[in-house]
């Protein structure tokens, strides 16, 4: 089944799908050529199983190094539905000789469902902290903290773990209407749960009622390449608050930016300032506190963590506070604590498929056909 045939079974419009997967440049004959989709004359969505001739990385303007590389690629699910895999390498120091290798303890991914709810939603993720995790609107009834999973059984064939049972938890934006027809800003309050598939200290199953805001496509300015020339791309932004109570000290925000050229292009993490201070008190003095008061740290001679963060990830929109790393939601200050801007283009000598059989296919839950 081709990508177009698989995509025809999804709920996403072609316009929305264009924001979810990265592009490749093509020549007059339709052959894939080297080039940055943000600048080449003709480009198209990458196909299922098609290796990418380039990487998208971040870039630290102070250290002169890259730390992460992402690819947003379509994959075929075990149920033949097309999904989007955002593959995240944290190898660092990316160049034209890059070859893909996957470490579950270091690298990661997000798997996005396009078929089984009214929203594009992340149904599975992996990171170096809690490793393999499932997202869903509700916990499966037999999942308990510290549950050991039988690797020999394919839970994806049961109602408990099937993608259709998990879609609509960590939502990004709706399928209804094409993005160009969306209102300027919309939101949806929803329940989301997380189920770790491996026993990791501090990583427990649980859930909360959060709220997601999304915007109609608008131009955003990104970091770009080492030359300092920023890239302005039409963007869908999705803001996911862990709790619908924006005044809660324990809340958290993750912002996702999607572009037609690159798919998932940028990610930011924010927490309330009060939470930042409380967490800083539990670590050695000075390790985190400067991140809680970036407006004060700006006036100091020694750069703090927030200045190093801004070296690879400038803020796009100075908020009502007048400072790029401080925002105001729920009548409280929030501070930005992490960010990845993946808009540095690196041409590869040999195209690479950033996919591994350990991605979304282990721990008894097989979500993709690879």
Secondary structure, 3 states (H helix, E strand, C coil): CCHHHHHCCCCCCHHHHHHHCEEEEECCCCCEECCCCCCCCCEEECCCCCCEEEEEECCECCCCECCCEEEEEEEEECCCCEEEEEEEECCCCCCCCCCCCCCCCCCEEEEEECCCCCEEEEEEEEECCCEEEEEECCCCCCCCCCCCCCCCCCHHHCCCCCHHHHCCCEEEEECCCCHHHCCCEEEEEEEEEEEECCCECCECCEEEEEEEEEECCEEEEECCCCCCCCEEEEEEEEEEECCCCCCCCCCEEEEEEEECCEEEEEEEEEEEHHHHHHHHCCCCCCCCHHHHCHHHHCCCCCCCHHHHHHHHCCCCCCCCCCCCCEEEECCEEEEEEEEEECCEEEEEEEEECCCCCCCCCCCCCCCECC
